[in-house]
Amino acid sequence: KLKIEFWDEKAFFEYLNSLSLEDLRGQVLAWAYLTVAIFIASGKRYSAEFLQHALQKNPKSLLFESNDPIVKKIQKEPAYEKIILKLKEKINAGNTSGQIWPKDFKDDPGMKEEINFNSRDFKTSLHGIRKIEYEAQEQDGNHFKVIITLFDVYDFEKIKMAFPYVPSLINNLLDRGEELNIVQNFEIEIHIIEIIHVD
C-alpha cells in the first residue's frame, strides 16, 4: 500500500504521474468536486460557483451587472478604494475614459502591480483583475457618473507549496486539470456604476 504525505508535492505528483491517463483524470476530477464541496461548506459562494462553471465542457463568459450582490462585496474591498482613488486621479487629469492596469499600482507596496481582493471568497474565485475600463460622464461641477468594468480570466498557475499545504496542493491539482482539459478557462466581466466626487 502506497503511503503519501499530501504536503510532499514531489511524492504526490509522482503518484499522479504513475497513473493511467484515465485514472489521472478521475483523480483530478474527484479533487475538483471535493474542492467545490469544501467551498460550499465554508461559505465561499463565488469560489464554488466559478469552479463548478469551469468544470463544464465549454463554459461561457460570466457577466455581472451593477446590481449583482458581487458588486457590493467588491465595493467593501480595500483594493477597490485604491481603484476609486486612481479613477479620481485620471478624471482630475482630464482622462474621462480609458483603462487601469495592474502596473498602474507599481508604486503601491500593498498592491505590488496586482489588483487582488482580500476576502476569503475572492482569493479563490477572482484570480487577479487583468484590466479595468472606465467611462466618466460629468453630472455637475464636481460629480461624475463612472461606468467601471472589471475584467478577469478564471485560470490557475502552479505555485510553490507552502503551509498550510492543502490550498496550494489543490491549486496545483487544478492547474494540472487545465492541462488535462478538465478545468476550463473563462472570462469574467463585472460592471459597476459609481458617482465619484472630484476636487
ZAMIKE-898732 format. One record per residue (C-alpha): residue number from 1; residue in three letters; chain; x, y, z. Coordinates in steps of 0.02 Angstrom, whole numbers, padded with zeros to 5 digits. Each point is the difference from the previous one (the first is absolute). Layout:
% residues N
<rec><resi>NUM</resi><resn>ALA</resn><chain>A</chain><u>X</u><v>Y</v><w>Z</w></rec>
...
% end
This chain:
% residues 199
<rec><resi>1</resi><resn>LYS</resn><chain>A</chain><u>00000</u><v>00000</v><w>00000</w></rec>
<rec><resi>2</resi><resn>LEU</resn><chain>A</chain><u>00073</u><v>00166</v><w>-00054</w></rec>
<rec><resi>3</resi><resn>LYS</resn><chain>A</chain><u>00007</u><v>00129</v><w>00139</w></rec>
<rec><resi>4</resi><resn>ILE</resn><chain>A</chain><u>00008</u><v>00181</v><w>-00054</w></rec>
<rec><resi>5</resi><resn>GLU</resn><chain>A</chain><u>00013</u><v>00159</v><w>00102</w></rec>
<rec><resi>6</resi><resn>PHE</resn><chain>A</chain><u>-00105</u><v>00123</v><w>-00098</w></rec>
<rec><resi>7</resi><resn>TRP</resn><chain>A</chain><u>00112</u><v>00145</v><w>00047</w></rec>
<rec><resi>8</resi><resn>ASP</resn><chain>A</chain><u>00145</u><v>-00088</v><w>-00087</w></rec>
<rec><resi>9</resi><resn>GLU</resn><chain>A</chain><u>-00033</u><v>00072</v><w>-00171</w></rec>
<rec><resi>10</resi><resn>LYS</resn><chain>A</chain><u>00132</u><v>-00102</v><w>-00089</w></rec>
<rec><resi>11</resi><resn>ALA</resn><chain>A</chain><u>-00064</u><v>-00166</v><w>00068</w></rec>
<rec><resi>12</resi><resn>PHE</resn><chain>A</chain><u>-00181</u><v>00044</v><w>-00033</w></rec>
<rec><resi>13</resi><resn>PHE</resn><chain>A</chain><u>00029</u><v>00051</v><w>-00180</w></rec>
<rec><resi>14</resi><resn>GLU</resn><chain>A</chain><u>00112</u><v>-00150</v><w>-00029</w></rec>
<rec><resi>15</resi><resn>TYR</resn><chain>A</chain><u>-00149</u><v>-00104</v><w>00055</w></rec>
<rec><resi>16</resi><resn>LEU</resn><chain>A</chain><u>-00114</u><v>00092</v><w>-00121</w></rec>
<rec><resi>17</resi><resn>ASN</resn><chain>A</chain><u>00124</u><v>-00021</v><w>-00142</w></rec>
<rec><resi>18</resi><resn>SER</resn><chain>A</chain><u>00003</u><v>-00187</v><w>00032</w></rec>
<rec><resi>19</resi><resn>LEU</resn><chain>A</chain><u>-00186</u><v>-00013</v><w>-00038</w></rec>
<rec><resi>20</resi><resn>SER</resn><chain>A</chain><u>-00076</u><v>-00036</v><w>-00169</w></rec>
<rec><resi>21</resi><resn>LEU</resn><chain>A</chain><u>-00072</u><v>00153</v><w>-00087</w></rec>
<rec><resi>22</resi><resn>GLU</resn><chain>A</chain><u>-00177</u><v>-00058</v><w>00039</w></rec>
<rec><resi>23</resi><resn>ASP</resn><chain>A</chain><u>00039</u><v>-00026</v><w>00185</w></rec>
<rec><resi>24</resi><resn>LEU</resn><chain>A</chain><u>00093</u><v>00166</v><w>00008</w></rec>
<rec><resi>25</resi><resn>ARG</resn><chain>A</chain><u>-00149</u><v>00092</v><w>-00072</w></rec>
<rec><resi>26</resi><resn>GLY</resn><chain>A</chain><u>-00112</u><v>-00088</v><w>00126</w></rec>
<rec><resi>27</resi><resn>GLN</resn><chain>A</chain><u>00112</u><v>00051</v><w>00146</w></rec>
<rec><resi>28</resi><resn>VAL</resn><chain>A</chain><u>00008</u><v>00182</v><w>-00054</w></rec>
<rec><resi>29</resi><resn>LEU</resn><chain>A</chain><u>-00187</u><v>00006</v><w>-00031</w></rec>
<rec><resi>30</resi><resn>ALA</resn><chain>A</chain><u>-00035</u><v>-00077</v><w>00171</w></rec>
<rec><resi>31</resi><resn>TRP</resn><chain>A</chain><u>00111</u><v>00130</v><w>00084</w></rec>
<rec><resi>32</resi><resn>ALA</resn><chain>A</chain><u>-00086</u><v>00139</v><w>-00098</w></rec>
<rec><resi>33</resi><resn>TYR</resn><chain>A</chain><u>-00174</u><v>-00053</v><w>00059</w></rec>
<rec><resi>34</resi><resn>LEU</resn><chain>A</chain><u>00067</u><v>-00021</v><w>00178</w></rec>
<rec><resi>35</resi><resn>THR</resn><chain>A</chain><u>00065</u><v>00178</v><w>-00011</w></rec>
<rec><resi>36</resi><resn>VAL</resn><chain>A</chain><u>-00171</u><v>00062</v><w>-00056</w></rec>
<rec><resi>37</resi><resn>ALA</resn><chain>A</chain><u>-00076</u><v>-00087</v><w>00152</w></rec>
<rec><resi>38</resi><resn>ILE</resn><chain>A</chain><u>00130</u><v>00080</v><w>00115</w></rec>
<rec><resi>39</resi><resn>PHE</resn><chain>A</chain><u>-00037</u><v>00172</v><w>-00074</w></rec>
<rec><resi>40</resi><resn>ILE</resn><chain>A</chain><u>-00188</u><v>-00024</v><w>00027</w></rec>
<rec><resi>41</resi><resn>ALA</resn><chain>A</chain><u>00025</u><v>-00061</v><w>00179</w></rec>
<rec><resi>42</resi><resn>SER</resn><chain>A</chain><u>00111</u><v>00149</v><w>00041</w></rec>
<rec><resi>43</resi><resn>GLY</resn><chain>A</chain><u>-00121</u><v>00127</v><w>-00073</w></rec>
<rec><resi>44</resi><resn>LYS</resn><chain>A</chain><u>00106</u><v>00045</v><w>-00152</w></rec>
<rec><resi>45</resi><resn>ARG</resn><chain>A</chain><u>-00143</u><v>00026</v><w>-00120</w></rec>
<rec><resi>46</resi><resn>TYR</resn><chain>A</chain><u>00096</u><v>00068</v><w>-00150</w></rec>
<rec><resi>47</resi><resn>SER</resn><chain>A</chain><u>00147</u><v>-00119</v><w>00021</w></rec>
<rec><resi>48</resi><resn>ALA</resn><chain>A</chain><u>-00122</u><v>-00146</v><w>-00010</w></rec>
<rec><resi>49</resi><resn>GLU</resn><chain>A</chain><u>-00102</u><v>00072</v><w>-00144</w></rec>
<rec><resi>50</resi><resn>PHE</resn><chain>A</chain><u>00152</u><v>00047</v><w>-00105</w></rec>
<rec><resi>51</resi><resn>LEU</resn><chain>A</chain><u>00085</u><v>-00169</v><w>00021</w></rec>
<rec><resi>52</resi><resn>GLN</resn><chain>A</chain><u>-00162</u><v>-00091</v><w>-00042</w></rec>
<rec><resi>53</resi><resn>HIS</resn><chain>A</chain><u>-00014</u><v>00110</v><w>-00154</w></rec>
<rec><resi>54</resi><resn>ALA</resn><chain>A</chain><u>00180</u><v>-00041</v><w>-00050</w></rec>
<rec><resi>55</resi><resn>LEU</resn><chain>A</chain><u>-00039</u><v>-00187</v><w>00006</w></rec>
<rec><resi>56</resi><resn>GLN</resn><chain>A</chain><u>-00123</u><v>00019</v><w>-00144</w></rec>
<rec><resi>57</resi><resn>LYS</resn><chain>A</chain><u>00061</u><v>-00049</v><w>-00174</w></rec>
<rec><resi>58</resi><resn>ASN</resn><chain>A</chain><u>-00021</u><v>00171</v><w>-00080</w></rec>
<rec><resi>59</resi><resn>PRO</resn><chain>A</chain><u>-00037</u><v>00128</v><w>00136</w></rec>
<rec><resi>60</resi><resn>LYS</resn><chain>A</chain><u>-00064</u><v>00168</v><w>-00058</w></rec>
<rec><resi>61</resi><resn>SER</resn><chain>A</chain><u>00071</u><v>00163</v><w>00065</w></rec>
<rec><resi>62</resi><resn>LEU</resn><chain>A</chain><u>-00082</u><v>00060</v><w>00161</w></rec>
<rec><resi>63</resi><resn>LEU</resn><chain>A</chain><u>-00074</u><v>00176</v><w>-00001</w></rec>
<rec><resi>64</resi><resn>PHE</resn><chain>A</chain><u>-00052</u><v>00088</v><w>00161</w></rec>
<rec><resi>65</resi><resn>GLU</resn><chain>A</chain><u>-00103</u><v>00159</v><w>-00011</w></rec>
<rec><resi>66</resi><resn>SER</resn><chain>A</chain><u>00012</u><v>00143</v><w>00125</w></rec>
<rec><resi>67</resi><resn>ASN</resn><chain>A</chain><u>-00148</u><v>-00062</v><w>00104</w></rec>
<rec><resi>68</resi><resn>ASP</resn><chain>A</chain><u>00077</u><v>-00172</v><w>00032</w></rec>
<rec><resi>69</resi><resn>PRO</resn><chain>A</chain><u>00047</u><v>-00040</v><w>00182</w></rec>
<rec><resi>70</resi><resn>ILE</resn><chain>A</chain><u>00181</u><v>-00029</v><w>-00052</w></rec>
<rec><resi>71</resi><resn>VAL</resn><chain>A</chain><u>00016</u><v>00187</v><w>-00033</w></rec>
<rec><resi>72</resi><resn>LYS</resn><chain>A</chain><u>-00041</u><v>00048</v><w>00180</w></rec>
<rec><resi>73</resi><resn>LYS</resn><chain>A</chain><u>00132</u><v>-00123</v><w>00061</w></rec>
<rec><resi>74</resi><resn>ILE</resn><chain>A</chain><u>00130</u><v>00075</v><w>-00116</w></rec>
<rec><resi>75</resi><resn>GLN</resn><chain>A</chain><u>-00042</u><v>00177</v><w>00055</w></rec>
<rec><resi>76</resi><resn>LYS</resn><chain>A</chain><u>00047</u><v>-00047</v><w>00179</w></rec>
<rec><resi>77</resi><resn>GLU</resn><chain>A</chain><u>00175</u><v>-00054</v><w>-00051</w></rec>
<rec><resi>78</resi><resn>PRO</resn><chain>A</chain><u>00152</u><v>00108</v><w>00045</w></rec>
<rec><resi>79</resi><resn>ALA</resn><chain>A</chain><u>00068</u><v>-00025</v><w>-00176</w></rec>
<rec><resi>80</resi><resn>TYR</resn><chain>A</chain><u>-00161</u><v>00070</v><w>-00072</w></rec>
<rec><resi>81</resi><resn>GLU</resn><chain>A</chain><u>00026</u><v>00160</v><w>00100</w></rec>
<rec><resi>82</resi><resn>LYS</resn><chain>A</chain><u>00169</u><v>00017</v><w>-00085</w></rec>
<rec><resi>83</resi><resn>ILE</resn><chain>A</chain><u>-00083</u><v>-00028</v><w>-00169</w></rec>
<rec><resi>84</resi><resn>ILE</resn><chain>A</chain><u>-00118</u><v>00145</v><w>00037</w></rec>
<rec><resi>85</resi><resn>LEU</resn><chain>A</chain><u>00147</u><v>00111</v><w>00050</w></rec>
<rec><resi>86</resi><resn>LYS</resn><chain>A</chain><u>00086</u><v>-00045</v><w>-00164</w></rec>
<rec><resi>87</resi><resn>LEU</resn><chain>A</chain><u>-00159</u><v>00044</v><w>-00095</w></rec>
<rec><resi>88</resi><resn>LYS</resn><chain>A</chain><u>-00007</u><v>00169</v><w>00087</w></rec>
<rec><resi>89</resi><resn>GLU</resn><chain>A</chain><u>00180</u><v>00034</v><w>-00052</w></rec>
<rec><resi>90</resi><resn>LYS</resn><chain>A</chain><u>-00039</u><v>-00040</v><w>-00181</w></rec>
<rec><resi>91</resi><resn>ILE</resn><chain>A</chain><u>-00160</u><v>00102</v><w>-00004</w></rec>
<rec><resi>92</resi><resn>ASN</resn><chain>A</chain><u>00088</u><v>00149</v><w>00082</w></rec>
<rec><resi>93</resi><resn>ALA</resn><chain>A</chain><u>00132</u><v>-00013</v><w>-00135</w></rec>
<rec><resi>94</resi><resn>GLY</resn><chain>A</chain><u>-00135</u><v>00013</v><w>-00133</w></rec>
<rec><resi>95</resi><resn>ASN</resn><chain>A</chain><u>-00005</u><v>-00184</v><w>-00046</w></rec>
<rec><resi>96</resi><resn>THR</resn><chain>A</chain><u>-00186</u><v>-00038</v><w>00006</w></rec>
<rec><resi>97</resi><resn>SER</resn><chain>A</chain><u>00016</u><v>-00169</v><w>-00086</w></rec>
<rec><resi>98</resi><resn>GLY</resn><chain>A</chain><u>00136</u><v>-00129</v><w>-00010</w></rec>
<rec><resi>99</resi><resn>GLN</resn><chain>A</chain><u>00076</u><v>-00150</v><w>00088</w></rec>
<rec><resi>100</resi><resn>ILE</resn><chain>A</chain><u>00083</u><v>-00040</v><w>00166</w></rec>
<rec><resi>101</resi><resn>TRP</resn><chain>A</chain><u>00128</u><v>-00139</v><w>00001</w></rec>
<rec><resi>102</resi><resn>PRO</resn><chain>A</chain><u>00085</u><v>-00093</v><w>00143</w></rec>
<rec><resi>103</resi><resn>LYS</resn><chain>A</chain><u>00163</u><v>00088</v><w>-00045</w></rec>
<rec><resi>104</resi><resn>ASP</resn><chain>A</chain><u>-00083</u><v>00166</v><w>00043</w></rec>
<rec><resi>105</resi><resn>PHE</resn><chain>A</chain><u>00020</u><v>-00052</v><w>00183</w></rec>
<rec><resi>106</resi><resn>LYS</resn><chain>A</chain><u>00187</u><v>-00034</v><w>-00011</w></rec>
<rec><resi>107</resi><resn>ASP</resn><chain>A</chain><u>00038</u><v>00135</v><w>00130</w></rec>
<rec><resi>108</resi><resn>ASP</resn><chain>A</chain><u>-00125</u><v>-00072</v><w>00124</w></rec>
<rec><resi>109</resi><resn>PRO</resn><chain>A</chain><u>00090</u><v>-00128</v><w>00111</w></rec>
<rec><resi>110</resi><resn>GLY</resn><chain>A</chain><u>-00167</u><v>-00074</v><w>00052</w></rec>
<rec><resi>111</resi><resn>MET</resn><chain>A</chain><u>-00053</u><v>-00035</v><w>-00180</w></rec>
<rec><resi>112</resi><resn>LYS</resn><chain>A</chain><u>00168</u><v>-00056</v><w>-00075</w></rec>
<rec><resi>113</resi><resn>GLU</resn><chain>A</chain><u>-00058</u><v>00028</v><w>-00179</w></rec>
<rec><resi>114</resi><resn>GLU</resn><chain>A</chain><u>-00150</u><v>-00113</v><w>00029</w></rec>
<rec><resi>115</resi><resn>ILE</resn><chain>A</chain><u>-00185</u><v>00031</v><w>00025</w></rec>
<rec><resi>116</resi><resn>ASN</resn><chain>A</chain><u>-00055</u><v>-00131</v><w>00125</w></rec>
<rec><resi>117</resi><resn>PHE</resn><chain>A</chain><u>-00143</u><v>00001</v><w>00123</w></rec>
<rec><resi>118</resi><resn>ASN</resn><chain>A</chain><u>00030</u><v>-00063</v><w>00176</w></rec>
<rec><resi>119</resi><resn>SER</resn><chain>A</chain><u>-00161</u><v>-00086</v><w>00054</w></rec>
<rec><resi>120</resi><resn>ARG</resn><chain>A</chain><u>00012</u><v>-00188</v><w>00029</w></rec>
<rec><resi>121</resi><resn>ASP</resn><chain>A</chain><u>-00121</u><v>-00031</v><w>-00143</w></rec>
<rec><resi>122</resi><resn>PHE</resn><chain>A</chain><u>00082</u><v>00116</v><w>-00127</w></rec>
<rec><resi>123</resi><resn>LYS</resn><chain>A</chain><u>00173</u><v>-00072</v><w>00033</w></rec>
<rec><resi>124</resi><resn>THR</resn><chain>A</chain><u>-00059</u><v>-00165</v><w>-00073</w></rec>
<rec><resi>125</resi><resn>SER</resn><chain>A</chain><u>-00120</u><v>00066</v><w>-00133</w></rec>
<rec><resi>126</resi><resn>LEU</resn><chain>A</chain><u>00066</u><v>00161</v><w>-00078</w></rec>
<rec><resi>127</resi><resn>HIS</resn><chain>A</chain><u>00179</u><v>-00041</v><w>-00044</w></rec>
<rec><resi>128</resi><resn>GLY</resn><chain>A</chain><u>00063</u><v>00176</v><w>-00029</w></rec>
<rec><resi>129</resi><resn>ILE</resn><chain>A</chain><u>-00090</u><v>00135</v><w>-00100</w></rec>
<rec><resi>130</resi><resn>ARG</resn><chain>A</chain><u>00087</u><v>00013</v><w>-00169</w></rec>
<rec><resi>131</resi><resn>LYS</resn><chain>A</chain><u>-00069</u><v>00168</v><w>-00057</w></rec>
<rec><resi>132</resi><resn>ILE</resn><chain>A</chain><u>-00125</u><v>00135</v><w>00049</w></rec>
<rec><resi>133</resi><resn>GLU</resn><chain>A</chain><u>-00090</u><v>00106</v><w>-00128</w></rec>
<rec><resi>134</resi><resn>TYR</resn><chain>A</chain><u>-00095</u><v>00158</v><w>00048</w></rec>
<rec><resi>135</resi><resn>GLU</resn><chain>A</chain><u>-00103</u><v>00139</v><w>-00073</w></rec>
<rec><resi>136</resi><resn>ALA</resn><chain>A</chain><u>-00042</u><v>00155</v><w>00102</w></rec>
<rec><resi>137</resi><resn>GLN</resn><chain>A</chain><u>-00147</u><v>00113</v><w>-00039</w></rec>
<rec><resi>138</resi><resn>GLU</resn><chain>A</chain><u>-00007</u><v>00170</v><w>00085</w></rec>
<rec><resi>139</resi><resn>GLN</resn><chain>A</chain><u>-00158</u><v>00025</v><w>00104</w></rec>
<rec><resi>140</resi><resn>ASP</resn><chain>A</chain><u>00037</u><v>00172</v><w>00070</w></rec>
<rec><resi>141</resi><resn>GLY</resn><chain>A</chain><u>00155</u><v>00099</v><w>00043</w></rec>
<rec><resi>142</resi><resn>ASN</resn><chain>A</chain><u>00085</u><v>-00128</v><w>00112</w></rec>
<rec><resi>143</resi><resn>HIS</resn><chain>A</chain><u>-00097</u><v>-00161</v><w>-00022</w></rec>
<rec><resi>144</resi><resn>PHE</resn><chain>A</chain><u>00022</u><v>-00132</v><w>-00134</w></rec>
<rec><resi>145</resi><resn>LYS</resn><chain>A</chain><u>-00100</u><v>-00155</v><w>-00037</w></rec>
<rec><resi>146</resi><resn>VAL</resn><chain>A</chain><u>00132</u><v>-00132</v><w>-00035</w></rec>
<rec><resi>147</resi><resn>ILE</resn><chain>A</chain><u>-00036</u><v>-00164</v><w>-00088</w></rec>
<rec><resi>148</resi><resn>ILE</resn><chain>A</chain><u>00135</u><v>-00123</v><w>00054</w></rec>
<rec><resi>149</resi><resn>THR</resn><chain>A</chain><u>00032</u><v>-00172</v><w>-00075</w></rec>
<rec><resi>150</resi><resn>LEU</resn><chain>A</chain><u>00116</u><v>-00125</v><w>00084</w></rec>
<rec><resi>151</resi><resn>PHE</resn><chain>A</chain><u>00074</u><v>-00139</v><w>-00107</w></rec>
<rec><resi>152</resi><resn>ASP</resn><chain>A</chain><u>00070</u><v>-00163</v><w>00067</w></rec>
<rec><resi>153</resi><resn>VAL</resn><chain>A</chain><u>00041</u><v>-00172</v><w>-00071</w></rec>
<rec><resi>154</resi><resn>TYR</resn><chain>A</chain><u>-00038</u><v>-00152</v><w>00106</w></rec>
<rec><resi>155</resi><resn>ASP</resn><chain>A</chain><u>00158</u><v>-00103</v><w>-00006</w></rec>
<rec><resi>156</resi><resn>PHE</resn><chain>A</chain><u>00133</u><v>-00080</v><w>00109</w></rec>
<rec><resi>157</resi><resn>GLU</resn><chain>A</chain><u>00188</u><v>00014</v><w>00004</w></rec>
<rec><resi>158</resi><resn>LYS</resn><chain>A</chain><u>00113</u><v>-00121</v><w>00091</w></rec>
<rec><resi>159</resi><resn>ILE</resn><chain>A</chain><u>00065</u><v>00070</v><w>00165</w></rec>
<rec><resi>160</resi><resn>LYS</resn><chain>A</chain><u>00132</u><v>-00052</v><w>00124</w></rec>
<rec><resi>161</resi><resn>MET</resn><chain>A</chain><u>-00065</u><v>-00113</v><w>00137</w></rec>
<rec><resi>162</resi><resn>ALA</resn><chain>A</chain><u>-00014</u><v>00094</v><w>00166</w></rec>
<rec><resi>163</resi><resn>PHE</resn><chain>A</chain><u>-00084</u><v>-00027</v><w>00168</w></rec>
<rec><resi>164</resi><resn>PRO</resn><chain>A</chain><u>-00145</u><v>-00029</v><w>00014</w></rec>
<rec><resi>165</resi><resn>TYR</resn><chain>A</chain><u>00033</u><v>-00126</v><w>-00138</w></rec>
<rec><resi>166</resi><resn>VAL</resn><chain>A</chain><u>-00176</u><v>-00048</v><w>-00055</w></rec>
<rec><resi>167</resi><resn>PRO</resn><chain>A</chain><u>-00045</u><v>00165</v><w>-00089</w></rec>
<rec><resi>168</resi><resn>SER</resn><chain>A</chain><u>00160</u><v>00000</v><w>-00103</w></rec>
<rec><resi>169</resi><resn>LEU</resn><chain>A</chain><u>-00019</u><v>-00186</v><w>-00035</w></rec>
<rec><resi>170</resi><resn>ILE</resn><chain>A</chain><u>-00178</u><v>00027</v><w>-00064</w></rec>
<rec><resi>171</resi><resn>ASN</resn><chain>A</chain><u>00056</u><v>00149</v><w>-00104</w></rec>
<rec><resi>172</resi><resn>ASN</resn><chain>A</chain><u>00135</u><v>-00104</v><w>-00084</w></rec>
<rec><resi>173</resi><resn>LEU</resn><chain>A</chain><u>-00120</u><v>-00144</v><w>-00028</w></rec>
<rec><resi>174</resi><resn>LEU</resn><chain>A</chain><u>-00122</u><v>00117</v><w>-00086</w></rec>
<rec><resi>175</resi><resn>ASP</resn><chain>A</chain><u>00144</u><v>00070</v><w>-00103</w></rec>
<rec><resi>176</resi><resn>ARG</resn><chain>A</chain><u>00033</u><v>-00180</v><w>-00054</w></rec>
<rec><resi>177</resi><resn>GLY</resn><chain>A</chain><u>-00186</u><v>-00012</v><w>-00037</w></rec>
<rec><resi>178</resi><resn>GLU</resn><chain>A</chain><u>00019</u><v>00139</v><w>-00127</w></rec>
<rec><resi>179</resi><resn>GLU</resn><chain>A</chain><u>00137</u><v>-00100</v><w>-00089</w></rec>
<rec><resi>180</resi><resn>LEU</resn><chain>A</chain><u>-00117</u><v>-00151</v><w>-00003</w></rec>
<rec><resi>181</resi><resn>ASN</resn><chain>A</chain><u>-00144</u><v>00105</v><w>-00070</w></rec>
<rec><resi>182</resi><resn>ILE</resn><chain>A</chain><u>-00104</u><v>-00033</v><w>00157</w></rec>
<rec><resi>183</resi><resn>VAL</resn><chain>A</chain><u>00004</u><v>00176</v><w>00069</w></rec>
<rec><resi>184</resi><resn>GLN</resn><chain>A</chain><u>-00046</u><v>00130</v><w>-00132</w></rec>
<rec><resi>185</resi><resn>ASN</resn><chain>A</chain><u>00048</u><v>00183</v><w>-00002</w></rec>
<rec><resi>186</resi><resn>PHE</resn><chain>A</chain><u>-00132</u><v>00134</v><w>-00024</w></rec>
<rec><resi>187</resi><resn>GLU</resn><chain>A</chain><u>-00014</u><v>00188</v><w>00007</w></rec>
<rec><resi>188</resi><resn>ILE</resn><chain>A</chain><u>-00085</u><v>00096</v><w>00140</w></rec>
<rec><resi>189</resi><resn>GLU</resn><chain>A</chain><u>-00070</u><v>00174</v><w>-00028</w></rec>
<rec><resi>190</resi><resn>ILE</resn><chain>A</chain><u>-00068</u><v>00105</v><w>00144</w></rec>
<rec><resi>191</resi><resn>HIS</resn><chain>A</chain><u>-00092</u><v>00165</v><w>-00028</w></rec>
<rec><resi>192</resi><resn>ILE</resn><chain>A</chain><u>-00005</u><v>00132</v><w>00136</w></rec>
<rec><resi>193</resi><resn>ILE</resn><chain>A</chain><u>-00078</u><v>00174</v><w>-00001</w></rec>
<rec><resi>194</resi><resn>GLU</resn><chain>A</chain><u>00070</u><v>00131</v><w>00119</w></rec>
<rec><resi>195</resi><resn>ILE</resn><chain>A</chain><u>-00033</u><v>00184</v><w>00032</w></rec>
<rec><resi>196</resi><resn>ILE</resn><chain>A</chain><u>00172</u><v>00073</v><w>00033</w></rec>
<rec><resi>197</resi><resn>HIS</resn><chain>A</chain><u>00037</u><v>00171</v><w>00074</w></rec>
<rec><resi>198</resi><resn>VAL</resn><chain>A</chain><u>00157</u><v>00084</v><w>-00064</w></rec>
<rec><resi>199</resi><resn>ASP</resn><chain>A</chain><u>00082</u><v>00160</v><w>00063</w></rec>
% end
